[in-house]
């Protein structure tokens, strides 16, 4: 079953059947970073938007490893200028890769480079995870949860740029995932949040199970 590693801020790596998917690899200059960019050997890099704390080291890693960057149309066009492998996706659509499918989702967030931010729903042999990316609360989260039946939800809780704890708990109710892991908190004082408060509220208000990963920790889910 998939092995989920949290490397700090919004960076996760998912390993399944010998393949590695890396999400939003902001590692250089990340005060939470648990690994260096040079240590990673992903097959695919999924980038939710063009802010420096999400695009991060994606281009350098892709150049070094030959990994394919999966991202939005505009950001993929920027990546192509750097002569890396890229796969451009429109918001809302689904595409099948050799590891399973990816559906890009809407995210309510400024995009940085490019015109739009996104999240990713990824299916790995029937195990479905939803990395929301940076987003505030919006009603289509319920639709995504109903369509895809999410096993693992990766959800921001730090506020200011994204959902805060209470909005994230409401999002968890809408999506109804089996397991939730919070991210995008405590990297800087502006997004300070208590993940234990979030976990307690998830337990009280939803049927979901919350796992708190410190940067560098890994969990294997069934």
Secondary structure by P-SEA (a helix, b strand, c coil): cbbbbbccccbbbbbcccbbbbcccccccccccccccccccccbbbbcccccccccaaaaaaaacbbbbbbcaaaaaaaaaaccbbbbbcccbbbbcccbbbbbbbbccccccccccbbbbbbccccccccccccccccaaaaaaaacccccccccccccccccaaaaaaaaaaacccbbbbccccccccccccaaaaaaaaaacccbbbbbbcccbbbbcc
